[in-house]
Every structure is written in C-alpha cells, then in structure tokens.
Amino acid sequence: MTARATRFPLFDSLRAIAALSVVAFHALYQSFLLVRPQSPLAPYAARLNVGVVVFFCISAFLLYRPFVLARLRGDALPAVGAYAWRRFLRIVPGYWVALTVVVLVLGVPGVLSGSGIFTYYGFAQIYRSDTVIGGIGQA
C-alpha cells in the first residue's frame, strides 16, 4: 500500500478523541462503574468505551480505502507485503517489550516457560482456554 497516498488530517484528531475516550473509560471504570454504580456519572462513564468502535471504524476506512480506489480506477491493487512488514515492525516489538515488562514486574506465571514463550510471544494464547487471559489480557 502507498504509505501517504492521501491524508485525512481530521481523522488524526478523531483518533485522538477515541483514544482519550478509551483512557477515560478505563480511568473511570473502577470509581463509577464498580464502586458507585448509582452515581449520576456512571451511565456516561459506561459509554466511553465507544472509542474502541470509533477507532476500529477509522482504521478500517483508512486501510481499505486504497483498495477501493484502485478497484474504481482500474489500477493494480496495492502491495500488501510491504505494508504488513511495516505494521509488524511497528506493533510486535513494542508488544514483546510490554509483555516482558508485565511478566517481570507482575510475575505473571507461565509466560516464560518453554511453551509459554511460543504461545504468548507468538500471539497464540487465544487458541487454548487455559492461556486465553494470560500474559497481557488485551492481547
């Protein structure tokens, strides 16, 4: 895919709002949804997780748009290999560092075992019921 074919500058601000919404949801979850569910702010705090959906919709639009444009113009489809490699280099090393820090600081069991290294560092924890919530739960 072309890295900078067309920019949508306002999408960056929309992504920032979505990310802040998710951060606020996580920050308010404990105080308003678990401890004081009857608080007048609880219904608003509960809806802040909509940022995840907004973020995914923006990402889907921006990732799929070059394919739609190529199809409409009759051009060749964008190359996916280079994009996938850049994406891998952007996400995976950071995840590996975060997973290692979480395991060492919090003492999460099973991750640094023989099979745990391949399971958690290889993103395969979702395929077994005994590892699905291990490591970094969001992964």
Phi, psi and omega in degrees: 000150177285128187295317185230052183298305179215134180261147173238086189299328180286342177292330177297318179290325177294321175297320179296318178296318178297317179295318177296325177298317179293318178298316179296320177302312181294324179290324183268349184303310183296313188282325185255333184261331180260314185276315182234070182293343179273359180298145178295343178272348183302316180298326179286319179297323181293333183271354182291346178287358176297342178302328178296315180295316179299315180299316179293322179295318177298313181299316180299316179298311184291328180282325185271339184305315179300329178289319178295315179299317179298318180294316181293325181274350182078016179276171174291146179293149180298150178287128184268331185302310180296319178298315182297321179294316177298319179296317177302311181294335180279327188257310193295314179301320177296320177296316180299318178295313180298317179297317179297316179296315179299317181295316183287322182281315184267350179066043180292123184282151171087345184286319182268020175277174181304309180278335181295324180298313179291324182292305187279320179282344177259011178060034182254009183294340182283352185266358177227137183293334181277351179242357189298328180253013180275173181068234174262113187304323182291339181284000000 
